[in-house]
Amino acid sequence: MRAVVTGAAGFIGSHLCEHLLAAGDTVVGIDSFTDFYDPALKERNLRGLTRRPGFTLHRADLLEADPGPLLDGADAVYHLAGQPGVRPSWGAEFPVYNARNVLATQAVLEAVRARPVGRFVYASSSSVYGDARSCPTPEAACPRPVSPYGVTKLAGEHLCEVYRAAYGLPVACLRLFTVYGPRQRPDMAFARLLDAASGGAPFPLYGDGEQTRDFTYVLDAVAGIRDAACSGFTGLANLGGGSPVSMKQAIAAVECTVGPVRVVPRAARPGDARHTGADITVASRAFGFRPRTPLHDGIVAMAGERR
């Protein structure tokens, strides 16, 4: 297939590009290299991609440049670009989240509707559920985001549905649950835990440590993203790791693999869901999604990357 990936230089985006190329796809990557974290890390993410046949990179801001010409002839468009992070999305930063998660999504949808595209895959987030009333959480659960970030990701889903209903766009919205693995953003939990275990800054543990997360290994996630597109799936589907663990358990897993982690207790922060867990029945039945990577193996892979 000819695939277009927005956010191609990011943590998940760079892995998706590699996965698509390995599957024989031609890949057009789009990224604006925003400074949410060090752009040099994004350059490093692409180190193994830029010289590979079948991959081209376009440095472009979806809010400023018309992405339309890059979408011509695309069999699948994977929209991963956006402003990540729950905790920074409050206050003065919200306009940035609105622009990069809502307005940019609308710009891509406008470009897609003007040309024939086989599939449009939107990378949403488990943050749309907030403090879900059931865990594992099915897609039919009423979204109740508890952070501005979650609000913007849900708005992106609604935009996708509006364009599907009005223009017949073949849209799949995939709700990703706490993706981890090599190249994870430096602000995320396992990246910080591994830094702390290697002599870096102490790990700030917000809350009592009993909160749970459904950690999803990045290679499992990107395989599910492509499988959703290839299957012709439309609608909503969760992509999760299948076995939520508490933050205390996550810390213990890193300590078993790498070494002691110095933890600094902090008060719980607004916007942090207490528990997340994915019911992956829809993804399993629709396109064969099955997480394969145990947490320990994923942590070992992350630790190996840092050596």
Backbone torsions as a table, in degrees:
resi	resn	phi	psi	omega
1	MET	NA	157.5	168.3
2	ARG	-95.6	116.4	-174.7
3	ALA	-114.8	143.8	172.3
4	VAL	-116.4	129.9	-179.2
5	VAL	-122.0	116.7	171.7
6	THR	-88.2	147.2	-173.8
7	GLY	72.6	33.4	-171.6
8	ALA	-67.1	-22.8	-177.1
9	ALA	-91.2	-3.7	-178.3
10	GLY	-77.0	179.7	-179.6
11	PHE	-55.3	-61.5	-178.3
12	ILE	-74.1	-40.2	-176.5
13	GLY	-59.3	-42.4	-179.0
14	SER	-67.4	-38.0	176.3
15	HIS	-66.4	-39.0	178.5
16	LEU	-63.1	-43.1	178.8
17	CYS	-58.8	-44.1	178.8
18	GLU	-62.5	-41.6	-179.7
19	HIS	-64.6	-42.0	179.5
20	LEU	-64.4	-43.4	178.9
21	LEU	-62.7	-41.6	179.2
22	ALA	-63.1	-28.3	178.8
23	ALA	-83.5	-1.9	178.3
24	GLY	96.8	6.1	-179.9
25	ASP	-79.7	154.3	167.7
26	THR	-92.4	134.5	-170.7
27	VAL	-124.6	128.2	170.7
28	VAL	-107.5	115.9	179.8
29	GLY	-99.5	140.2	177.1
30	ILE	-126.2	131.3	177.4
31	ASP	-157.5	145.0	179.6
32	SER	-104.4	-1.8	177.2
33	PHE	52.7	54.6	177.3
34	THR	-64.6	165.3	-175.0
35	ASP	-101.7	27.6	174.7
36	PHE	-55.9	-38.1	165.7
37	TYR	-138.2	173.6	-170.8
38	ASP	-52.9	116.0	178.9
39	PRO	-58.9	-21.7	178.4
40	ALA	-63.3	-30.8	176.9
41	LEU	-67.6	-34.8	177.3
42	LYS	-69.8	-37.9	174.7
43	GLU	-59.9	-40.8	179.0
44	ARG	-66.0	-35.4	178.2
45	ASN	-58.3	-31.4	-175.3
46	LEU	-93.0	1.6	-174.1
47	ARG	-54.3	-41.7	-178.3
48	GLY	-85.7	-1.4	-175.7
49	LEU	-102.6	-38.6	-167.2
50	THR	-64.1	-24.7	179.9
51	ARG	-98.6	4.9	-177.1
52	ARG	-86.8	137.6	175.6
53	PRO	-61.2	141.7	177.6
54	GLY	92.5	-3.2	179.7
55	PHE	-119.6	131.6	172.1
56	THR	-130.7	143.5	-178.8
57	LEU	-115.2	134.8	175.0
58	HIS	-121.2	120.7	177.4
59	ARG	-86.2	105.1	-174.5
60	ALA	-151.8	144.6	175.2
61	ASP	-95.9	121.5	-176.7
62	LEU	-63.1	-18.9	179.6
63	LEU	-86.9	-12.0	-176.6
64	GLU	-117.8	-37.3	-177.2
65	ALA	-103.9	143.5	176.5
66	ASP	-74.2	113.9	-179.0
67	PRO	-77.4	-6.5	-172.9
68	GLY	-50.2	-52.7	-177.4
69	PRO	-58.5	-29.1	179.8
70	LEU	-74.6	-16.4	-177.9
71	LEU	-92.0	-10.1	-177.8
72	ASP	-57.4	128.1	178.2
73	GLY	78.9	6.9	-177.9
74	ALA	-73.8	133.4	172.2
75	ASP	-83.7	-29.6	179.9
76	ALA	-147.6	136.7	173.4
77	VAL	-116.4	121.8	179.1
78	TYR	-106.8	111.0	-175.8
79	HIS	-98.9	97.1	179.8
80	LEU	-108.6	-11.4	-176.5
81	ALA	-64.1	145.1	177.4
82	GLY	165.0	175.6	178.1
83	GLN	-96.4	114.1	-176.6
84	PRO	-87.6	172.4	171.1
85	GLY	101.0	123.1	179.1
86	VAL	-77.8	-52.0	-170.5
87	ARG	-66.2	-34.8	-179.6
88	PRO	-80.9	0.8	-169.6
89	SER	-84.3	0.9	-179.2
90	TRP	-85.5	166.1	167.8
91	GLY	61.4	-133.1	-172.5
92	ALA	-65.7	-17.8	-179.1
93	GLU	-83.3	-12.2	-174.6
94	PHE	-59.2	-39.7	177.7
95	PRO	-56.4	-33.2	177.4
96	VAL	-65.9	-43.4	178.6
97	TYR	-64.2	-41.6	178.5
98	ASN	-62.0	-43.0	-178.4
99	ALA	-67.3	-48.5	-171.8
100	ARG	-83.0	-21.9	-179.0
101	ASN	-103.5	-28.1	-177.9
102	VAL	-105.7	-58.7	-176.9
103	LEU	-64.2	-39.0	179.3
104	ALA	-67.1	-37.6	177.6
105	THR	-63.9	-42.0	178.4
106	GLN	-63.7	-37.1	179.2
107	ALA	-64.1	-41.1	179.3
108	VAL	-68.9	-41.5	178.4
109	LEU	-61.8	-39.7	176.9
110	GLU	-61.4	-42.0	179.0
111	ALA	-66.8	-38.0	-178.5
112	VAL	-68.3	-40.7	-175.1
113	ARG	-67.5	-18.1	-177.2
114	ALA	-86.7	0.1	-177.5
115	ARG	-150.3	153.7	179.9
116	PRO	-71.3	120.9	177.5
117	VAL	-129.3	132.3	-175.2
118	GLY	-64.4	-45.7	-177.8
119	ARG	-146.8	143.9	173.3
120	PHE	-122.1	117.5	-178.5
121	VAL	-111.6	121.4	-179.4
122	TYR	-104.9	124.0	178.1
123	ALA	-84.0	101.1	176.8
124	SER	-95.1	-162.0	-170.9
125	SER	-146.4	150.3	173.4
126	SER	-64.2	-14.0	178.6
127	SER	-62.1	-18.1	178.1
128	VAL	-66.4	-23.8	-178.6
129	TYR	-78.7	-28.3	-175.8
130	GLY	62.5	-135.9	176.5
131	ASP	-86.9	83.2	-176.1
132	ALA	-63.6	146.6	-177.9
133	ARG	-81.2	-12.8	175.8
134	SER	-135.0	146.0	-178.9
135	CYS	-145.2	119.9	6.7
136	PRO	-66.8	150.9	-171.7
137	THR	-100.9	125.3	176.2
138	PRO	-85.6	163.7	-179.1
139	GLU	-63.5	-23.5	-179.1
140	ALA	-74.8	-10.7	179.0
141	ALA	-62.9	143.2	179.7
142	CYS	-68.5	122.3	178.5
143	PRO	-63.7	132.9	178.5
144	ARG	-138.8	67.6	-177.3
145	PRO	-59.6	143.7	-179.5
146	VAL	-114.6	14.5	176.8
147	SER	-141.5	153.1	174.2
148	PRO	-58.2	-35.9	176.4
149	TYR	-57.6	-48.5	178.6
150	GLY	-60.2	-36.3	177.6
151	VAL	-61.8	-42.7	-178.0
152	THR	-69.8	-35.5	178.4
153	LYS	-69.1	-36.7	176.4
154	LEU	-67.5	-38.3	176.3
155	ALA	-60.7	-38.9	176.1
156	GLY	-61.3	-40.5	175.8
157	GLU	-61.0	-44.6	-179.7
158	HIS	-63.1	-39.2	176.3
159	LEU	-61.2	-43.5	178.5
160	CYS	-58.7	-42.7	-179.3
161	GLU	-67.4	-39.0	178.0
162	VAL	-61.0	-45.3	179.8
163	TYR	-70.0	-32.0	175.5
164	ARG	-64.8	-46.7	-177.2
165	ALA	-68.2	-39.6	-175.2
166	ALA	-81.3	-36.4	-171.7
167	TYR	-122.3	0.7	178.8
168	GLY	73.0	23.0	178.9
169	LEU	-63.6	133.7	179.2
170	PRO	-81.4	87.1	-170.0
171	VAL	-105.6	134.4	169.2
172	ALA	-118.3	124.8	175.7
173	CYS	-105.3	117.7	-176.5
174	LEU	-110.2	120.1	-179.6
175	ARG	-90.9	106.6	-176.1
176	LEU	-86.8	136.6	-179.5
177	PHE	-107.2	110.8	170.6
178	THR	33.9	76.0	-178.2
179	VAL	-78.1	137.5	178.6
180	TYR	-138.2	168.3	178.9
181	GLY	141.6	-177.3	178.3
182	PRO	-54.0	142.5	-178.2
183	ARG	75.3	10.1	179.2
184	GLN	-54.7	144.0	179.0
185	ARG	-54.2	143.5	-175.6
186	PRO	-66.5	-16.3	179.6
187	ASP	-85.9	-7.3	-173.9
188	MET	-88.2	163.2	-166.0
189	ALA	-59.8	-52.3	-174.6
190	PHE	-69.1	-33.5	175.5
191	ALA	-61.4	-42.9	179.4
192	ARG	-69.8	-39.0	178.8
193	LEU	-62.2	-43.8	-179.7
194	LEU	-67.8	-35.4	174.5
195	ASP	-62.0	-45.6	-179.0
196	ALA	-63.5	-37.5	179.8
197	ALA	-73.1	-14.9	-179.0
198	SER	-105.7	17.1	176.6
199	GLY	95.2	7.5	179.2
200	GLY	-83.7	-160.9	-178.4
201	ALA	-61.4	148.0	177.4
202	PRO	-59.8	154.7	-179.5
203	PHE	-87.3	122.2	177.1
204	PRO	-80.9	115.8	179.0
205	LEU	-98.7	108.5	-179.1
206	TYR	-86.3	125.9	-178.1
207	GLY	87.4	-164.4	-173.0
208	ASP	-89.0	-2.2	179.7
209	GLY	84.8	-4.8	178.9
210	GLU	-88.3	-7.4	176.8
211	GLN	-63.9	144.5	-175.2
212	THR	-114.5	152.4	176.9
213	ARG	-136.2	144.8	177.5
214	ASP	-95.2	87.1	-175.0
215	PHE	-72.7	131.2	-175.9
216	THR	-119.9	120.9	-178.5
217	TYR	-68.8	138.7	-169.5
218	VAL	-60.7	-37.0	-179.5
219	LEU	-70.4	-31.6	172.7
220	ASP	-66.1	-40.9	-178.1
221	ALA	-64.6	-47.1	-176.1
222	VAL	-70.3	-31.4	174.7
223	ALA	-63.4	-40.5	177.7
224	GLY	-66.1	-36.5	179.8
225	ILE	-63.4	-47.1	179.9
226	ARG	-68.4	-40.7	-179.8
227	ASP	-61.0	-36.2	177.5
228	ALA	-61.9	-42.9	-180.0
229	ALA	-66.9	-44.8	-176.7
230	CYS	-67.4	-28.7	-177.1
231	SER	-77.7	-16.0	-174.2
232	GLY	81.5	13.2	-179.2
233	PHE	-62.3	137.4	170.2
234	THR	-129.3	149.5	-179.2
235	GLY	116.7	-155.3	-177.0
236	LEU	-107.0	140.8	174.0
237	ALA	-151.5	139.6	174.0
238	ASN	-84.1	141.3	168.7
239	LEU	-122.2	107.7	-177.9
240	GLY	-133.2	170.9	-177.9
241	GLY	-80.5	-17.1	173.8
242	GLY	91.3	-6.5	-178.8
243	SER	-151.0	84.4	-179.4
244	PRO	-57.8	144.8	176.0
245	VAL	-131.5	155.9	177.9
246	SER	-78.0	162.6	176.8
247	MET	-64.4	-33.4	175.3
248	LYS	-62.1	-40.9	177.9
249	GLN	-67.1	-37.6	178.3
250	ALA	-63.4	-42.0	177.9
251	ILE	-62.0	-44.5	179.8
252	ALA	-62.3	-37.2	-180.0
253	ALA	-65.0	-40.9	177.4
254	VAL	-66.9	-40.6	179.9
255	GLU	-63.7	-37.0	178.3
256	CYS	-66.8	-30.0	-175.5
257	THR	-90.4	-41.8	-170.9
258	VAL	-113.9	-49.2	-177.4
259	GLY	153.0	-179.6	-175.9
260	PRO	-58.3	142.7	177.7
261	VAL	-113.9	123.9	174.7
262	ARG	-81.0	120.1	-175.5
263	VAL	-110.1	135.0	175.7
264	VAL	-114.1	113.1	-179.1
265	PRO	-65.5	140.7	176.5
266	ARG	-136.1	156.4	176.4
267	ALA	-67.2	150.0	175.8
268	ALA	-57.9	147.2	-176.5
269	ARG	-106.8	145.9	174.7
270	PRO	-58.4	140.2	177.7
271	GLY	95.2	-11.6	179.0
272	ASP	-86.0	117.5	176.5
273	ALA	-66.7	147.3	-179.9
274	ARG	-71.2	-46.7	-178.3
275	HIS	-138.4	142.1	170.4
276	THR	-132.5	142.1	178.4
277	GLY	-162.0	133.3	-173.8
278	ALA	-98.0	127.5	163.0
279	ASP	-84.3	112.1	-173.9
280	ILE	-102.5	21.3	-178.5
281	THR	-57.9	-44.7	-177.5
282	VAL	-61.4	-49.5	-178.3
283	ALA	-64.7	-37.6	179.6
284	SER	-63.3	-45.4	-177.9
285	ARG	-75.3	-36.5	-172.8
286	ALA	-79.6	-39.6	-177.0
287	PHE	-144.2	24.8	170.1
288	GLY	70.7	24.3	-178.2
289	PHE	-66.4	130.7	175.7
290	ARG	-150.2	112.9	177.6
291	PRO	-64.2	134.2	-173.2
292	ARG	-116.5	-12.0	-169.9
293	THR	-102.5	114.4	175.1
294	PRO	-63.8	152.7	-177.6
295	LEU	-55.8	-43.9	-178.6
296	HIS	-58.6	-43.9	-179.0
297	ASP	-64.9	-37.7	178.1
298	GLY	-65.0	-40.5	178.7
299	ILE	-66.1	-41.0	177.3
300	VAL	-58.7	-42.6	179.2
301	ALA	-63.2	-41.5	178.1
302	MET	-64.8	-42.8	-179.8
303	ALA	-64.7	-38.6	179.4
304	GLY	-63.6	-34.2	178.9
305	GLU	-63.0	-29.8	-172.8
306	ARG	-88.1	-7.0	-177.9
307	ARG	-76.9	NA	NA
